[in-house]
C-alpha cells in the first residue's frame, strides 16, 4: 500500500505541475500580447481618381485606383509600415 500511495503522490504532483505550466503559459499569452506598431500614412491620388478596391495579402496591402483617363493603377504598400512598395499602371490602349 505504501508503494501505491507513493506512486499516486508522484502522479498527482506531475499532473499538478503540468496543469500549472499550461495555466502560466496561457496567462502569459493573455497579458503579454506585445506592442503592435501603429503606422499612419497619407497617399495622394491623382485628381479625379477613385479607389476601386483594397486587398490585404500577407504583409502587403494592394490598392486599386481607377484613373480619370480610363486606365487603372495598383499601388502596393508594406502592411506594417505603410511605405510604398510598388506601382503597376494599366493603360486602356489609347
Secondary structure, 3 states (H helix, E strand, C coil): CHHHHHHHHHHHHHHHHHHHHHHHHHHHHHHCCCCCCCCCCCCCCCCCCEEEEEEEECCEEEEEEECCCCCEEEEEEECCCCCEEEEEEECCCC
